[in-house]
Structures are given as C-alpha cells and as structure tokens.
Amino acid sequence: MRKSWFITFEGPDGSGKTTVSTMVYERLLRDGFDVILTREPGGIDIAEQIRKVILDPANTAMDDRTEALLYAASRRQHLVEKVFPALKDGKIVLCDRFLDSSLAYQGAGRGLGMDEVLKINQFAIDQCMPDKTLYLDLDAETGLNRIQSRSFKDRLDQESIDFHYRVVNGYKEIVERFKERMIVIDASQCAEKVAEDAYQKILEMIQ
C-alpha cells in the first residue's frame, strides 16, 4: 500500500474548507494514519508572514500581479520547508488550499488568466501537484452569507459579489480541466456530513 499522499481541499469562501479539513485530519489521526494538516498561504513562519501581507485589509494598493507572485512565493517556501519533507517521510499531507486557489482567485477572480497564473506557479511548485483535490462545491451567495458572522474579514473576504462569482466560475473550469484529480463534494450540507463524505473519499484512496 502506498504511504505518502498529497491531498488538498479547495472551495470558495464560506465552503468550510478549514473546518472540514480539520475534522478529517482528526479522524485520520484517531484511525492511526501518519498525517499532517497544513494550510496556504502559511503553514510555516515565512509563509505566514507573507500571508499577513496578502490578506491585510489595509493593503488596498496591492497590484493583482504582486498578489499572485506573493502567493507563489509563499507556496514555494511552504513546499520546501513542510510538504516535501513530510511526503519524503511517507506521511499523508492534507492542505487547506493550494495551486487551484491561485488559478481561481487570481486567474479568474482578478482576471489575470489561468494559464498566466499557472506559469508563475509551475516555477514555484517544481511539478509537485496534489494526488487528489477535494473541491467543496458551494455557490458564491451562500458562501458570502456564511462568512458575514466572521469577526475579521480579510482583504479577499471584502471583495464584491462579482469577484466571488468569477472565483466560483473559475473553480468550475478547474474541476473540468483537472477532472482526473478532482473530487467534488456538496458543501451546502452540514459540516459533519461534508467531513464524512470527504473522509470516505480519502479512505478509498489511501486504502
């Protein structure tokens, strides 16, 4: 049985990625799997510092290409420091967001173009793509309604509904383009049901 897996969680704001990935991680741990949970942007100190710059609501002057490049830089450091070593050690790596987020948010949402953003990130990831990606499918309006109760809204949370529509449409294109690694899960369900669906899909893979 194969040991190392790189599995990412994707979805628009409000789809529950962080909650669901944490629930799946905790269950895999209880079941005795050698697993780590990390996130993007962030996961290690340098990448977390870049995350603060990217998501700070005060940084309204940030250029769209600068934003895309910062995500790619954060991604590279995160891979080198955390993901690559974990995979080498035979661990299951669960990651809350990865490359697809850049394609959806900067490629589609910002209108930079998916192919252009992909080129930036191909240099950063050095051919390291997820084995599988769980896409938590949710419409933009429902997602935004869910995050209204957040005490802190980052720079992307505060974007217009049109931006978030473009992001969701971008994800639909990604699901079609990379269908061989994408697993679509209905994120309109309660978090417990979404986590159960995600867990079962991962179990099918790793066993």
N, CA, C and O of each residue as an XYZ file, in Angstrom:
828
protein
N       0.843     -1.195      0.000
C       0.000      0.000      0.000
C       0.883      1.251      0.000
O       1.835      1.355      0.773
N       0.554      2.178     -0.864
C       1.290      3.437     -0.934
C       1.177      4.198      0.386
O       0.134      4.152      1.039
N       2.240      4.898      0.784
C       2.232      5.594      2.069
C       1.950      7.084      1.931
O       0.989      7.584      2.515
N       2.775      7.806      1.162
C       2.624      9.258      1.109
C       1.535      9.683      0.128
O       1.410      9.141     -0.970
N       0.754     10.666      0.561
C      -0.298     11.259     -0.278
C      -0.308     12.760     -0.051
O      -0.121     13.238      1.068
N      -0.529     13.489     -1.128
C      -0.697     14.939     -1.032
C      -2.123     15.251     -1.469
O      -2.465     15.162     -2.648
N      -2.943     15.618     -0.490
C      -4.378     15.820     -0.719
C      -4.743     17.250     -0.329
O      -4.472     17.680      0.792
N      -5.357     17.983     -1.255
C      -5.713     19.377     -0.988
C      -7.218     19.556     -0.888
O      -7.997     18.795     -1.462
N      -7.602     20.582     -0.144
C      -9.008     20.978     -0.011
C      -9.178     22.339     -0.666
O      -8.438     23.277     -0.367
N     -10.148     22.445     -1.554
C     -10.390     23.698     -2.260
C     -11.874     24.071     -2.179
O     -12.729     23.240     -1.871
N     -12.146     25.338     -2.463
C     -13.518     25.805     -2.486
C     -13.577     27.304     -2.261
O     -12.614     27.897     -1.775
N     -14.686     27.918     -2.608
C     -14.833     29.363     -2.411
C     -14.957     29.716     -0.940
O     -15.133     28.836     -0.098
N     -14.866     31.000     -0.631
C     -15.025     31.450      0.751
C     -16.369     30.995      1.304
O     -17.403     31.113      0.647
N     -16.329     30.472      2.528
C     -17.553     30.018      3.171
C     -17.895     28.570      2.907
O     -18.903     28.075      3.410
N     -17.082     27.881      2.132
C     -17.397     26.481      1.803
C     -17.030     25.519      2.929
O     -17.431     24.355      2.900
N     -16.279     25.985      3.914
C     -15.984     25.157      5.088
C     -14.703     24.362      5.005
O     -14.551     23.368      5.714
N     -13.772     24.775      4.154
C     -12.528     24.013      3.968
C     -11.762     23.798      5.265
O     -11.338     22.682      5.565
N     -11.587     24.869      6.032
C     -10.786     24.766      7.250
C     -11.458     23.845      8.272
O     -10.798     22.998      8.875
N     -12.741     24.007      8.462
C     -13.485     23.164      9.401
C     -13.451     21.707      8.962
O     -13.164     20.818      9.763
N     -13.740     21.468      7.705
C     -13.829     20.099      7.187
C     -12.460     19.428      7.182
O     -12.334     18.277      7.602
N     -11.439     20.130      6.714
C     -10.107     19.527      6.677
C      -9.616     19.193      8.085
O      -8.936     18.185      8.281
N      -9.956     20.031      9.064
C      -9.573     19.755     10.453
C     -10.288     18.519     10.977
O      -9.673     17.686     11.644
N     -11.570     18.389     10.687
C     -12.339     17.225     11.128
C     -11.805     15.945     10.497
O     -11.683     14.923     11.171
N     -11.490     15.998      9.220
C     -10.944     14.822      8.528
C      -9.577     14.459      9.097
O      -9.289     13.287      9.339
N      -8.746     15.465      9.306
C      -7.414     15.241      9.881
C      -7.504     14.555     11.247
O      -6.792     13.585     11.506
N      -8.371     15.057     12.107
C      -8.500     14.493     13.457
C      -8.994     13.056     13.408
O      -8.579     12.226     14.217
N      -9.878     12.760     12.462
C     -10.382     11.390     12.350
C      -9.305     10.447     11.817
O      -9.177      9.319     12.292
N      -8.539     10.899     10.843
C      -7.448     10.072     10.317
C      -6.410      9.785     11.407
O      -5.878      8.679     11.494
N      -6.130     10.798     12.236
C      -5.215     10.601     13.359
C      -5.739      9.532     14.304
O      -5.001      8.636     14.714
N      -7.026      9.630     14.649
C      -7.630      8.649     15.555
C      -7.574      7.246     14.974
O      -7.475      6.260     15.704
N      -7.639      7.170     13.652
C      -7.624      5.864     12.990
C      -6.215      5.339     12.755
O      -6.030      4.286     12.146
N      -5.216      6.083     13.246
C      -3.861      5.581     13.225
C      -3.032      5.920     12.003
O      -1.958      5.349     11.815
N      -3.504      6.837     11.163
C      -2.743      7.219      9.974
C      -1.690      8.269     10.322
O      -1.887      9.099     11.210
N      -0.572      8.213      9.606
C       0.510      9.188      9.776
C       0.195     10.388      8.888
O       0.511     10.383      7.698
N      -0.418     11.400      9.459
C      -0.990     12.502      8.682
C      -0.641     13.843      9.306
O      -0.534     13.964     10.526
N      -0.463     14.852      8.452
C      -0.306     16.225      8.936
C      -1.332     17.104      8.221
O      -1.784     16.789      7.120
N      -1.684     18.200      8.865
C      -2.598     19.193      8.278
C      -1.869     20.525      8.211
O      -1.271     20.966      9.192
N      -1.924     21.161      7.050
C      -1.289     22.460      6.882
C      -2.189     23.357      6.046
O      -3.288     22.953      5.664
N      -1.735     24.562      5.760
C      -2.604     25.482      5.025
C      -1.795     26.416      4.131
O      -0.586     26.581      4.291
N      -2.505     27.014      3.191
C      -1.935     28.057      2.328
C      -2.871     29.250      2.273
O      -4.089     29.088      2.349
N      -2.314     30.451      2.142
C      -0.897     30.724      2.368
C      -0.569     30.553      3.842
O      -1.397     30.851      4.703
N       0.613     30.084      4.132
C       1.014     29.887      5.518
C       1.634     28.523      5.725
O       2.300     27.985      4.840
N       1.408     27.974      6.901
C       1.897     26.644      7.217
C       3.272     26.630      7.868
O       3.577     25.741      8.663
N       4.098     27.607      7.533
C       5.426     27.766      8.158
C       5.671     29.266      8.332
O       4.951     30.082      7.756
N       6.673     29.630      9.114
C       6.830     31.019      9.549
C       6.922     32.021      8.389
O       6.188     33.010      8.373
N       7.802     31.781      7.433
C       7.972     32.733      6.335
C       6.674     32.894      5.554
O       6.275     34.010      5.222
N       6.017     31.770      5.262
C       4.771     31.818      4.503
C       3.655     32.506      5.283
O       2.802     33.171      4.695
N       3.661     32.346      6.617
C       2.661     33.032      7.438
C       2.882     34.545      7.402
O       1.923     35.316      7.429
N       4.145     34.964      7.342
C       4.422     36.392      7.233
C       3.920     36.950      5.900
O       3.375     38.052      5.839
N       4.111     36.175      4.843
C       3.602     36.592      3.533
C       2.075     36.625      3.553
O       1.463     37.510      2.955
N       1.466     35.669      4.235
C       0.003     35.625      4.349
C      -0.538     36.919      4.948
O      -1.533     37.463      4.467
N       0.120     37.411      6.001
C      -0.334     38.637      6.655
C      -0.332     39.815      5.687
O      -1.244     40.641      5.693
N       0.706     39.880      4.858
C       0.800     40.964      3.870
C      -0.312     40.852      2.838
O      -0.968     41.842      2.515
N      -0.522     39.647      2.323
C      -1.520     39.440      1.272
C      -2.932     39.768      1.757
O      -3.695     40.439      1.063
N      -3.268     39.292      2.947
C      -4.658     39.357      3.406
C      -4.981     40.583      4.256
O      -6.137     40.780      4.632
N      -3.998     41.397      4.560
C      -4.231     42.594      5.371
C      -5.179     43.546      4.625
O      -4.852     44.004      3.530
N      -6.356     43.849      5.212
C      -7.319     44.738      4.546
C      -6.760     46.125      4.252
O      -7.290     46.839      3.401
N      -5.690     46.511      4.952
C      -5.102     47.836      4.745
C      -4.310     47.916      3.439
O      -4.030     49.009      2.947
N      -3.951     46.759      2.880
C      -3.098     46.757      1.684
C      -3.922     46.866      0.398
O      -3.828     46.022     -0.493
N      -4.717     47.909      0.327
C      -5.597     48.102     -0.831
C      -4.831     48.482     -2.093
O      -5.359     48.352     -3.197
N      -3.606     48.944     -1.945
C      -2.815     49.366     -3.104
C      -2.128     48.190     -3.805
O      -1.479     48.375     -4.834
N      -2.271     46.986     -3.252
C      -1.552     45.854     -3.824
C      -1.997     45.565     -5.257
O      -3.189     45.431     -5.536
N      -1.033     45.472     -6.147
C      -1.285     45.151     -7.546
C      -1.667     43.674     -7.673
O      -1.191     42.837     -6.907
N      -2.524     43.362     -8.640
C      -3.004     41.987     -8.810
C      -1.871     41.009     -9.099
O      -1.876     39.886     -8.595
N      -0.910     41.427     -9.901
C       0.215     40.542    -10.217
C       1.127     40.361     -9.006
O       1.683     39.284     -8.785
N       1.270     41.431     -8.226
C       2.034     41.311     -6.979
C       1.387     40.271     -6.082
O       2.075     39.436     -5.495
N       0.071     40.321     -5.975
C      -0.668     39.363     -5.167
C      -0.402     37.937     -5.640
O      -0.127     37.052     -4.830
N      -0.483     37.717     -6.946
C      -0.252     36.380     -7.497
C       1.167     35.898     -7.223
O       1.376     34.729     -6.900
N       2.139     36.794     -7.351
C       3.534     36.430     -7.108
C       3.796     36.119     -5.640
O       4.571     35.218     -5.320
N       3.148     36.867     -4.748
C       3.309     36.608     -3.325
C       2.745     35.240     -2.943
O       3.346     34.516     -2.149
N       1.604     34.892     -3.502
C       1.050     33.556     -3.254
C       2.019     32.478     -3.721
O       2.243     31.493     -3.018
N       2.595     32.663     -4.912
C       3.528     31.674     -5.446
C       4.780     31.561     -4.576
O       5.285     30.461     -4.348
N       5.279     32.700     -4.090
C       6.455     32.689     -3.220
C       6.164     31.970     -1.907
O       6.967     31.168     -1.431
N       5.011     32.268     -1.335
C       4.593     31.595     -0.108
C       4.479     30.095     -0.332
O       4.902     29.297      0.504
N       3.908     29.723     -1.460
C       3.713     28.304     -1.804
C       5.049     27.572     -1.901
O       5.198     26.459     -1.397
N       6.011     28.207     -2.550
C       7.317     27.569     -2.704
C       7.960     27.298     -1.350
O       8.438     26.191     -1.101
N       7.976     28.289     -0.485
C       8.625     28.123      0.812
C       7.921     27.056      1.644
O       8.565     26.266      2.335
N       6.603     27.043      1.571
C       5.799     26.057      2.297
C       6.109     24.642      1.825
O       6.237     23.725      2.636
N       6.228     24.468      0.514
C       6.568     23.155     -0.032
C       7.937     22.695      0.458
O       8.097     21.571      0.933
N       8.921     23.584      0.334
C      10.299     23.224      0.670
C      10.450     22.883      2.150
O      11.117     21.911      2.506
N       9.825     23.689      3.009
C      10.001     23.506      4.452
C       9.106     22.430      5.052
O       9.496     21.782      6.023
N       7.916     22.227      4.495
C       6.957     21.367      5.184
C       6.424     20.210      4.350
O       6.428     19.066      4.805
N       5.967     20.495      3.137
C       5.288     19.452      2.354
C       6.268     18.412      1.821
O       6.060     17.214      2.008
N       7.328     18.858      1.163
C       8.306     17.916      0.605
C       8.880     16.979      1.672
O       8.925     15.768      1.454
N       9.321     17.512      2.830
C       9.861     16.611      3.864
C       8.818     15.604      4.375
O       9.145     14.443      4.625
N       7.568     16.050      4.528
C       6.519     15.151      5.021
C       6.237     14.034      4.025
O       6.065     12.879      4.413
N       6.189     14.376      2.753
C       5.953     13.359      1.725
C       7.129     12.383      1.656
O       6.939     11.179      1.480
N       8.328     12.908      1.796
C       9.520     12.053      1.787
C       9.485     11.066      2.948
O       9.982      9.945      2.833
N       8.892     11.490      4.072
C       8.788     10.635      5.257
C       7.599      9.677      5.185
O       7.343      8.930      6.129
N       6.874      9.700      4.063
C       5.762      8.771      3.873
C       4.468      9.180      4.551
O       3.619      8.331      4.822
N       4.302     10.468      4.831
C       3.097     10.940      5.504
C       1.975     11.272      4.514
O       2.214     11.483      3.325
N       0.778     11.311      5.027
C      -0.362     11.866      4.302
C      -0.397     13.353      4.619
O      -0.466     13.736      5.787
N      -0.349     14.188      3.600
C      -0.378     15.639      3.792
C      -1.732     16.168      3.342
O      -2.095     16.047      2.172
N      -2.473     16.754      4.271
C      -3.724     17.442      3.959
C      -3.427     18.940      3.949
O      -2.842     19.466      4.895
N      -3.827     19.618      2.889
C      -3.531     21.047      2.785
C      -4.796     21.842      2.462
O      -5.493     21.568      1.485
N      -5.066     22.821      3.299
C      -6.196     23.734      3.128
C      -5.777     24.809      2.126
O      -5.131     25.794      2.485
N      -6.154     24.604      0.869
C      -5.817     25.423     -0.302
C      -4.435     25.080     -0.858
O      -3.515     24.705     -0.132
N      -4.334     25.228     -2.191
C      -3.058     25.061     -2.885
C      -3.148     25.792     -4.220
O      -3.794     26.836     -4.307
N      -2.524     25.270     -5.238
C      -2.431     25.919     -6.542
C      -3.779     26.344     -7.117
O      -3.897     27.423     -7.698
N      -4.801     25.490     -6.954
C      -6.103     25.796     -7.553
C      -6.686     27.102     -7.037
O      -7.423     27.780     -7.752
N      -6.362     27.456     -5.803
C      -6.848     28.726     -5.258
C      -6.292     29.908     -6.044
O      -7.008     30.875     -6.306
N      -5.015     29.832     -6.422
C      -4.423     30.906     -7.225
C      -5.072     30.978     -8.604
O      -5.327     32.067     -9.118
N      -5.336     29.823     -9.197
C      -5.980     29.807    -10.511
C      -7.374     30.423    -10.437
O      -7.780     31.165    -11.331
N      -8.107     30.109     -9.357
C      -9.480     30.603     -9.222
C      -9.522     32.077     -8.804
O     -10.263     32.868     -9.389
N      -8.730     32.445     -7.796
C      -8.816     33.795     -7.239
C      -8.045     34.830     -8.056
O      -8.564     35.908     -8.346
N      -6.811     34.503     -8.426
C      -6.047     35.473     -9.216
C      -6.285     35.283    -10.723
O      -6.429     36.255    -11.465
N      -6.323     34.022    -11.157
C      -6.541     33.761    -12.580
C      -7.903     34.197    -13.058
O      -8.020     34.923    -14.045
N      -8.957     33.747    -12.344
C     -10.328     34.075    -12.741
C     -10.857     35.306    -12.019
O     -11.370     36.228    -12.652
N     -10.733     35.322    -10.700
C     -11.271     36.438     -9.923
C     -10.656     37.776    -10.277
O     -11.369     38.762    -10.468
N      -9.329     37.815    -10.367
C      -8.628     39.058    -10.714
C      -8.534     39.270    -12.221
O      -8.179     40.356    -12.680
N      -8.850     38.234    -12.987
C      -8.808     38.367    -14.437
C      -7.412     38.313    -15.032
O      -7.196     38.791    -16.145
N      -6.456     37.732    -14.300
C      -5.088     37.636    -14.815
C      -4.932     36.525    -15.852
O      -3.975     36.515    -16.626
N      -5.879     35.595    -15.857
C      -5.814     34.469    -16.779
C      -5.227     33.244    -16.096
O      -4.167     33.323    -15.474
N      -5.907     32.121    -16.208
C      -5.452     30.909    -15.521
C      -4.107     30.412    -16.042
O      -3.255     29.987    -15.262
N      -3.920     30.466    -17.345
C      -2.656     29.979    -17.906
C      -1.481     30.822    -17.432
O      -0.405     30.289    -17.160
N      -1.679     32.135    -17.330
C      -0.624     33.018    -16.858
C      -0.272     32.726    -15.398
O       0.904     32.666    -15.037
N      -1.294     32.547    -14.567
C      -1.056     32.242    -13.153
C      -0.446     30.850    -13.003
O       0.396     30.630    -12.132
N      -0.861     29.928    -13.835
C      -0.296     28.578    -13.800
C       1.204     28.604    -14.105
O       1.980     27.882    -13.480
N       1.604     29.433    -15.060
C       3.024     29.530    -15.418
C       3.863     30.014    -14.238
O       4.938     29.479    -13.968
N       3.362     31.030    -13.540
C       4.065     31.532    -12.355
C       4.271     30.407    -11.346
O       5.347     30.263    -10.765
N       3.232     29.626    -11.152
C       3.255     28.608    -10.114
C       3.980     27.336    -10.521
O       4.445     26.592     -9.657
N       4.084     27.074    -11.802
C       4.867     25.918    -12.235
C       6.324     26.065    -11.821
O       6.972     25.087    -11.447
N       6.829     27.276    -11.888
C       8.192     27.547    -11.407
C       8.283     27.316     -9.901
O       9.283     26.797     -9.406
N       7.231     27.706     -9.176
C       7.249     27.607     -7.713
C       7.104     26.167     -7.222
O       7.786     25.770     -6.278
N       6.232     25.389     -7.841
C       5.923     24.057     -7.296
C       6.833     22.962     -7.827
O       6.881     21.873     -7.255
N       7.571     23.232     -8.931
C       8.528     22.258     -9.465
C       7.864     20.896     -9.682
O       8.368     19.866     -9.234
N       6.731     20.914    -10.375
C       5.983     19.718    -10.780
C       5.295     18.983     -9.631
O       4.821     17.863     -9.818
N       5.233     19.585     -8.463
C       4.536     18.951     -7.337
C       3.056     19.318     -7.374
O       2.665     20.406     -6.952
N       2.250     18.407     -7.876
C       0.806     18.604     -7.902
C       0.142     17.666     -6.901
O       0.694     16.610     -6.593
N      -1.031     18.029     -6.386
C      -1.736     17.134     -5.459
C      -2.074     15.806     -6.133
O      -2.324     15.745     -7.337
N      -2.076     14.754     -5.330
C      -2.558     13.466     -5.842
C      -4.057     13.539     -6.080
O      -4.561     13.056     -7.094
N      -4.757     14.143     -5.141
C      -6.197     14.355     -5.273
C      -6.572     15.682     -4.626
O      -5.915     16.142     -3.693
N      -7.642     16.288     -5.139
C      -8.151     17.539     -4.593
C      -9.627     17.391     -4.310
O     -10.404     17.038     -5.197
N     -10.018     17.659     -3.072
C     -11.429     17.646     -2.702
C     -11.971     19.058     -2.852
O     -11.603     19.965     -2.106
N     -12.852     19.227     -3.829
C     -13.437     20.545     -4.065
C     -14.786     20.630     -3.366
O     -15.707     19.877     -3.684
N     -14.899     21.546     -2.416
C     -16.148     21.742     -1.675
C     -16.996     22.737     -2.454
O     -16.746     23.943     -2.437
N     -17.978     22.219     -3.120
C     -18.774     22.973     -4.090
C     -19.879     23.769     -3.398
O     -20.731     23.206     -2.710
N     -19.849     25.083     -3.591
C     -20.841     25.964     -2.973
C     -20.979     27.215     -3.828
O     -19.995     27.714     -4.374
N     -22.207     27.721     -3.943
C     -22.404     28.932     -4.739
C     -21.901     30.161     -3.974
O     -21.795     30.150     -2.748
N     -21.599     31.202     -4.720
C     -20.966     32.391     -4.149
C     -21.839     33.071     -3.091
O     -21.335     33.479     -2.045
N     -23.139     33.196     -3.353
C     -24.013     33.905     -2.407
C     -24.087     33.189     -1.066
O     -23.998     33.825     -0.016
N     -24.250     31.867     -1.096
C     -24.314     31.103      0.152
C     -23.008     31.236      0.920
O     -23.009     31.402      2.139
N     -21.897     31.161      0.202
C     -20.594     31.293      0.849
C     -20.419     32.631      1.532
O     -19.944     32.700      2.666
N     -20.802     33.702      0.840
C     -20.665     35.034      1.428
C     -21.598     35.226      2.614
O     -21.239     35.889      3.587
N     -22.792     34.649      2.538
C     -23.718     34.729      3.674
C     -23.132     34.041      4.901
O     -23.312     34.508      6.026
N     -22.440     32.942      4.685
C     -21.846     32.207      5.799
C     -20.748     32.996      6.504
O     -20.586     32.884      7.719
N     -19.992     33.795      5.748
C     -18.850     34.482      6.367
C     -19.214     35.841      6.958
O     -18.354     36.533      7.502
N     -20.483     36.222      6.852
C     -20.891     37.521      7.400
C     -20.690     37.604      8.904
O     -20.479     38.685      9.454
N     -20.759     36.436      9.574
C     -20.634     36.438     11.033
C     -19.183     36.468     11.505
O     -18.926     36.573     12.704
N     -18.230     36.375     10.571
C     -16.824     36.403     10.980
C     -16.470     37.752     11.599
O     -16.849     38.806     11.089
N     -15.737     37.697     12.704
C     -15.350     38.946     13.380
C     -14.295     39.701     12.574
O     -14.205     40.927     12.641
N     -13.489     38.942     11.802
C     -12.463     39.578     10.962
C     -12.629     39.132      9.524
O     -12.673     37.935      9.240
N     -12.721     40.085      8.624
C     -12.819     39.764      7.201
C     -11.549     40.259      6.520
O     -11.212     41.441      6.582
N     -10.848     39.327      5.866
C      -9.598     39.704      5.226
C      -9.859     40.429      3.907
O     -11.005     40.680      3.535
N      -8.785     40.757      3.217
C      -8.882     41.580      2.002
C      -9.713     40.903      0.913
O     -10.420     41.581      0.167
N      -9.638     39.584      0.815
C     -10.409     38.867     -0.203
C     -11.864     38.687      0.213
O     -12.763     38.726     -0.627
N     -12.096     38.489      1.513
C     -13.473     38.394      2.012
C     -14.278     39.637      1.650
O     -15.485     39.555      1.418
N     -13.610     40.790      1.601
C     -14.292     42.063      1.407
C     -14.507     42.421     -0.060
O     -15.034     43.490     -0.369
N     -14.096     41.520     -0.976
C     -14.291     41.795     -2.398
C     -15.776     41.745     -2.763
O     -16.594     41.221     -2.007
N     -16.107     42.291     -3.919
C     -17.503     42.361     -4.374
C     -18.055     40.989     -4.704
O     -17.303     40.036     -4.907
N     -19.381     40.896     -4.755
C     -20.031     39.643     -5.115
C     -19.631     39.216     -6.523
O     -19.530     38.021     -6.800
N     -19.402     40.171     -7.410
C     -18.985     39.838     -8.778
C     -17.638     39.116     -8.781
O     -17.435     38.174     -9.547
N     -16.724     39.559     -7.922
C     -15.433     38.893     -7.792
C     -15.630     37.442     -7.374
O     -15.018     36.537     -7.941
N     -16.483     37.225     -6.387
C     -16.706     35.865     -5.888
C     -17.439     34.996     -6.905
O     -17.216     33.787     -6.953
N     -18.301     35.586     -7.708
C     -18.910     34.836     -8.810
C     -17.838     34.362     -9.784
O     -17.866     33.220    -10.242
N     -16.897     35.241    -10.096
C     -15.816     34.863    -11.010
C     -14.960     33.744    -10.424
O     -14.512     32.850    -11.142
N     -14.741     33.804     -9.121
C     -13.968     32.755     -8.451
C     -14.672     31.409     -8.579
O     -14.044     30.410     -8.930
N     -15.971     31.379     -8.295
C     -16.734     30.124     -8.389
C     -16.730     29.596     -9.818
O     -16.566     28.396    -10.038
N     -16.908     30.483    -10.783
C     -16.858     30.057    -12.183
C     -15.465     29.541    -12.550
O     -15.322     28.605    -13.337
N     -14.448     30.166    -11.967
C     -13.085     29.691    -12.184
C     -12.895     28.282    -11.652
O     -12.265     27.441    -12.293
N     -13.444     28.034    -10.479
C     -13.341     26.687     -9.906
C     -14.051     25.658    -10.793
O     -13.567     24.537    -10.950
N     -15.177     26.030    -11.364
C     -15.883     25.108    -12.255
C     -15.005     24.733    -13.441
O     -14.982     23.580    -13.873
N     -14.285     25.720    -13.959
C     -13.370     25.451    -15.069
C     -12.221     24.546    -14.624
O     -11.790     23.670    -15.375
N     -11.732     24.757    -13.418
C     -10.646     23.933    -12.879
C     -11.101     22.488    -12.714
O     -10.372     21.558    -13.059
N     -12.308     22.301    -12.185
C     -12.854     20.951    -11.997
C     -12.914     20.205    -13.326
O     -12.612     19.014    -13.394
N     -13.302     20.911    -14.369
C     -13.383     20.289    -15.692
C     -11.989     20.046    -16.274
O     -11.740     19.015    -16.899
N     -11.103     20.987    -16.068
C      -9.761     20.914    -16.658
C      -8.895     19.833    -16.014
O      -8.096     19.181    -16.686
N      -9.064     19.652    -14.702
C      -8.261     18.667    -13.971
C      -9.144     17.576    -13.369
O      -8.956     17.167    -12.223
N     -10.095     17.120    -14.149
C     -11.123     16.208    -13.631
C     -10.550     14.909    -13.071
O     -11.166     14.274    -12.215
N      -9.362     14.509    -13.557
C      -8.804     13.223    -13.106
C      -8.360     13.267    -11.640
O      -8.263     12.221    -10.998
N      -8.091     14.461    -11.103
C      -7.693     14.531     -9.683
C      -8.745     15.212     -8.808
O      -8.595     15.242     -7.587
N      -9.792     15.753     -9.400
C     -10.782     16.498     -8.619
C     -11.907     15.586     -8.121
O     -12.445     14.775     -8.874
N     -12.245     15.734     -6.857
C     -13.392     15.046     -6.252
C     -14.335     16.129     -5.744
O     -13.981     16.890     -4.844
N     -15.514     16.199     -6.306
C     -16.467     17.257     -5.960
C     -17.383     16.790     -4.837
O     -17.979     15.715     -4.909
N     -17.486     17.611     -3.806
C     -18.335     17.306     -2.647
C     -19.300     18.458     -2.431
O     -18.910     19.624     -2.488
N     -20.544     18.134     -2.185
C     -21.589     19.134     -1.967
C     -21.378     19.816     -0.617
O     -21.594     19.208      0.431
N     -20.955     21.076     -0.647
C     -20.655     21.802      0.587
C     -21.854     22.550      1.150
O     -21.725     23.276      2.136
N     -23.024     22.380      0.531
C     -24.229     23.010      1.079
C     -24.779     22.211      2.263
O     -25.666     22.680      2.977
N     -24.251     21.009      2.465
C     -24.670     20.168      3.586
C     -24.036     20.685      4.883
O     -23.195     21.584      4.852
N     -24.440     20.116      6.014
C     -23.828     20.490      7.281
C     -22.372     20.044      7.283
O     -21.997     19.127      6.554
N     -21.560     20.691      8.100
C     -20.123     20.418      8.122
C     -19.835     18.952      8.435
O     -18.906     18.369      7.874
N     -20.620     18.358      9.320
C     -20.389     16.967      9.689
C     -20.578     16.032      8.495
O     -19.813     15.085      8.314
N     -21.601     16.302      7.684
C     -21.857     15.466      6.514
C     -20.784     15.680      5.448
O     -20.347     14.723      4.809
N     -20.361     16.920      5.255
C     -19.297     17.212      4.288
C     -18.010     16.502      4.713
O     -17.314     15.911      3.887
N     -17.701     16.568      6.020
C     -16.493     15.922      6.524
C     -16.576     14.411      6.366
O     -15.583     13.768      6.026
N     -17.736     13.844      6.607
C     -17.915     12.399      6.435
C     -17.702     11.997      4.980
O     -17.016     11.014      4.697
N     -18.289     12.755      4.059
C     -18.107     12.478      2.631
C     -16.635     12.565      2.240
O     -16.122     11.712      1.515
N     -15.965     13.606      2.729
C     -14.550     13.801      2.412
C     -13.708     12.670      2.996
O     -12.809     12.155      2.331
N     -13.994     12.291      4.220
C     -13.247     11.216      4.874
C     -13.370      9.908      4.100
O     -12.380      9.207      3.891
N     -14.580      9.585      3.680
C     -14.796      8.335      2.955
C     -14.056      8.334      1.621
O     -13.505      7.311      1.215
N     -14.044      9.468      0.946
C     -13.324      9.564     -0.323
C     -11.830      9.367     -0.119
O     -11.177      8.678     -0.902
N     -11.288      9.975      0.938
C      -9.873      9.831      1.228
C      -9.539      8.395      1.626
O      -8.505      7.852      1.235
N     -10.420      7.799      2.400
C     -10.210      6.400      2.818
C     -10.137      5.473      1.620
O      -9.318      4.555      1.579
N     -11.014      5.723      0.633
C     -10.980      4.920     -0.593
C      -9.630      5.034     -1.290
O      -9.113      4.057     -1.831
N      -9.074      6.225     -1.272
C      -7.785      6.461     -1.933
C      -6.649      5.744     -1.227
O      -5.913      4.966     -1.834
N      -6.519      6.014      0.055
C      -5.317      5.570      0.770
C      -5.337      4.097      1.123
O      -4.295      3.541      1.472
N      -6.488      3.446      1.043
C      -6.546      2.021      1.300
C      -6.545      1.210      0.019
O      -6.591     -0.019      0.065
